[in-house]
Amino acid sequence: MAWQTVEDRYMVIFLHAMFSNMRTGTVEKDCVSSSPCIKSGRMEETLVFYLNPAESSAIRESLQSDLKRTGVREVLLFTDGRRRKT
C-alpha cells in the first residue's frame, strides 16, 4: 500500500463511508471508506481509501490507527458526521 506524505497536524478528519456497486466477477454493493480532511489554512485532501464489504466500527478503528502509523499526531476533531443523542 503506497501512502502519500502526511502532515502531523490536521484541524478535522472525517471518517466517511458510502456504498457503491463494484464489479468483482459479479456486481455487489461494497463500502468505500475514506478520510477527507481539512488542514490548517483550509486546504483539503483525502488521506486514505478502503474498500470493504460492509461498514463497521473495526474499519473506522483501523483507519484511525493507519493514520497514526503514517505520522498524523494531532487532530482537533475526528468525526463520522453522525448525530449523537444527548
C-alpha positions as CSV (number, residue, x, y, z in Angstrom):
1,M,0.0,0.0,0.0
2,A,1.5,3.4,-1.0
3,W,1.0,6.3,1.3
4,Q,1.2,10.0,0.5
5,T,3.2,12.3,2.7
6,V,1.0,13.4,5.6
7,E,1.3,16.3,8.0
8,D,1.4,15.7,11.7
9,R,-1.4,18.1,12.4
10,Y,-5.0,18.4,11.0
11,M,-7.9,20.5,12.0
12,V,-10.7,18.0,11.1
13,I,-10.6,14.4,9.8
14,F,-13.9,13.0,8.6
15,L,-14.4,9.2,8.7
16,H,-16.7,8.7,5.7
17,A,-18.3,5.6,4.2
18,M,-20.6,5.2,1.2
19,F,-21.9,2.1,-0.6
20,S,-21.3,1.7,-4.3
21,N,-21.8,-1.0,-6.9
22,M,-18.5,-2.8,-7.6
23,R,-17.8,-5.4,-10.2
24,T,-15.6,-8.2,-8.9
25,G,-16.8,-11.1,-11.0
26,T,-20.4,-10.1,-10.1
27,V,-21.8,-6.7,-9.2
28,E,-22.2,-6.2,-5.5
29,K,-22.5,-3.2,-3.2
30,D,-19.3,-2.6,-1.3
31,C,-18.5,0.0,1.3
32,V,-15.9,2.6,0.3
33,S,-14.4,4.2,3.4
34,S,-12.3,7.3,3.1
35,S,-10.9,10.1,5.3
36,P,-11.2,13.5,3.8
37,C,-9.6,16.2,6.0
38,I,-9.0,19.9,6.5
39,K,-5.5,21.0,7.2
40,S,-4.5,24.4,8.6
41,G,-5.0,27.1,6.1
42,R,-8.3,25.4,4.9
43,M,-6.5,23.1,2.5
44,E,-8.5,19.9,1.8
45,E,-7.3,16.5,0.8
46,T,-8.3,12.8,1.2
47,L,-5.8,10.8,3.2
48,V,-6.9,7.2,2.6
49,F,-9.5,4.9,0.9
50,Y,-10.5,1.4,1.9
51,L,-12.8,-1.0,0.0
52,N,-14.8,-3.3,2.3
53,P,-17.9,-5.5,2.0
54,A,-19.6,-3.6,4.9
55,E,-19.2,-0.6,7.3
56,S,-18.1,-1.3,10.9
57,S,-16.5,0.2,13.9
58,A,-13.5,-2.1,13.3
59,I,-12.9,-0.5,9.9
60,R,-13.1,3.0,11.5
61,E,-10.6,2.0,14.2
62,S,-8.3,0.5,11.5
63,L,-8.5,3.7,9.5
64,Q,-7.6,5.8,12.6
65,S,-4.7,3.5,13.6
66,D,-3.3,3.6,10.0
67,L,-3.4,7.4,10.0
68,K,-1.4,7.4,13.3
69,R,1.0,5.0,11.9
70,T,1.7,7.2,8.9
71,G,2.5,10.2,11.0
72,V,-0.7,12.0,11.9
73,R,-0.1,13.1,15.5
74,E,-2.6,15.8,16.3
75,V,-6.2,16.2,15.2
76,L,-8.6,18.8,16.6
77,L,-11.7,16.8,15.6
78,F,-12.3,13.3,14.4
79,T,-15.9,12.9,13.2
80,D,-18.0,10.5,11.2
81,G,-20.8,13.0,10.8
82,R,-23.4,11.0,12.7
83,R,-25.8,12.8,15.0
84,R,-25.5,11.6,18.6
85,K,-28.3,11.6,21.1
86,T,-27.6,13.8,24.1
